[in-house]
Each structure stands twice: as C-alpha cells, then as structure tokens.
Amino acid sequence: MYENGEGEGRHFITVLHLFIDQLHYSCDGPSSASFLPSSASLPPTVCVFDGDVEIVPMDVSQIPSGTFSANALFAAGPTDISLRQVSLDPMPDYMYDKLAEECQMPDAQLDDSPRPGAFYAALINDRWERVQCVRASKIDKAAFCVYLIDVGAFHYVRSDVLRRLNAKTPFRKMLMFKCKVAHIVPFDGQDVWSRESHEAVREFFEAGMGETVMVTPLPNSCGQWKQMNAPSVPLVTANISCCGRDLADWLISRRLALPETS
C-alpha cells in the first residue's frame, strides 16, 4: 500500500472507474478524454500483490460501426494489425504510468515461476507492459513466452523482468483490437501472405510516423482473433488509411496483393 493511505486510493479507483465507464471503449460521438485532464495530479492507488488479476478483452460490440480514428500499435501483416481507439486517450497514459510506478514496489517482485494463463507485468524495451504468460520456452528453461495484451504481440522474457500486478488495479480491460485489411487477397493467389507483404505492412505504418490511422469497418465484419494460447480479442475487417494513403491500394500498387473478386 502507498504511504498516503487507503482513503485516497479508493477515491482514485472511483474516479478512474467513472472515467473508464464514460469512454465505453467507443469512438462514436465526442471523446470523453476531457473527463480527466492530462495534467491531472492523481492520488495513489491501494496496492495489493497477493492475488490474481483478471484482464478481459473489449467486447466486439464496442467496436464502432462507422469510420473512426485509431493508433497503430503493432503490424505483423495484412491480417494481423493491432490498433487502439483514439477515444481511449489519455487513459492508456495513466495506465502505463501507474504500472511503471507499481512495478518498482518490492511487493511486486515475482517469487515463484510464472504460471501459464496468469497476467503479469514485463519490462520489454525499457517499458513495463501488461502480459499474459503463454508457456515456458522449449529451448531456454529460464525464459517464457508472453503475450503483450495491450500491443497484440508475442515476446520471450526471463522471469527476472516479470512482476506481479496490483490486484486492486482499476484497469481491467485490454486496450487493443485486431484488424484485417479488407478487399484484398495475396498476389500469388495462395491463402498465405508472402513475407514481403508482411514487411510492407510494417513499412506502411512506420512511414506514418505515429500518425492517426483511419478505420472503416465493413458491415457485419467483426469477429474474434485467436492465436496460440493468447486471449481472444475483437477482430474487424476494415479499410485502413494513414496520411491519406489507403493500405489496400498501396499493397496492390506494389504487386503484393490483388483486389478481392468475390
């Protein structure tokens, strides 16, 4: 527990729950980000590290049906793009700040081996991320495969960079969803996308330099994305553009995709 006591911690949790409820994980209508200014001085939470934390994906119904803006988080290829709705801002910043703060606490140290399926924090590229342990490495017994639940990517880490999560955290939702590029198929007519097409998708978002991505879902296109033992998260098939450039058209122009005929 933080020094300022349980009363302030309960107040902070109440405020954050109200903030999260107002967002509704939707981009329809004006953003609710003004509920808490980015410069707000937030009181500390109550911290308890002796229990499991359950973090759930957003529901498919919470994906807007019309065009909305998103932040690109990770891109593995035309069928595996991780996005986060801009309307969630600035909540992710609060979550990451609190996570980094809590991971420095002695009680957050992990004493036992990570358990597959359990949620932890992991220091990856100098940033604390919320992860789910997938399995132990088959090659290195000291390493574990984890899934970054707010990024949508797998990573291998050693147990010494894992921390327990605060069981009293108000942040109980995953912050990302998966997206598949609409109206295109692989250039060679096969069912599997080429390595070059995967690299091109990553290049597309890197060239955007963090600019907002515009997402237009196809009607009735929402489903579930599932890979290995990672959590099942919403998947939407959509037209995607960044900096005025359409991703599907760009892949077609580079002879890495063909227009879908059916």
Steps between C-alpha positions, in 0.01 A plus 500: 500500500618852428585737780207740443254240623199304391251787488671683216556171320129422507425849370742450210347164408149652505609786273669265256200268486281798415749605233515153349120464509458832318729389219298182434790392277326675209597765251141604423432860596732745677792358691465480876871557549429841652356330809851492647753752365838363402659725761284364784682412820373153583499362855664161552309175482482229762751231402454133583716243327378177659219411260442419135388773261252425223520729195240459228483611136252761387179359355450484123192720543725780627667543159338797319309419182595823323838650412716572804858593583751268663862471601710230334671282761638200313483361147598146407326493163175573312295278732670583830500872582461623859317830548368703794213746477611862537192569714667305782763773542634599748405190702786285359752758623357480852508121487863484384611760756335312786634168376858630492458646848357181648766277343766681705340391826676215686175305542462479122805273473417157363602224742365196314522387139250669267182299446361453147178698465582742782545875447820684593700811414816461293780744424531495121715752313524718814123517541274312740227312313208294622546144376345158523735206546448256212752226576856427601760510223577163345862604449592719798355379830552845653290673232126524447282584204265784593229686313495880525127551554502874423719463189391170350841336459692204638837540670747290697612624841687366801325475833722766659329771290150387599301661780169426665209729420315704757187302588321830578570659162201669336638415155322176410463532123742426219556812293537364148312316228613323184433614145511327161537697175181479292451433128838340421648151460862382466657585163594142413149370552598292802336512841821606676644850479862530390781615724533811281136594563551469876807722481313751282220536755753574773670751268163668432444577867862590568480757220195648672727604790228450760230689312137410567358211300149522356297180524176429310361159600305294248139435603463193721873429478586477869620168634763358733878478454668204662855366476676240714399547863464878473174660615222517243456866399266682260592479130359743245539490122536859384634755255809652659671824402777716643619842384245485217635172363284187487682187616321261262567723197863535605551123521333455160723768345806315627375174347471340841121463494212466255150647527256252648260383228222350709 
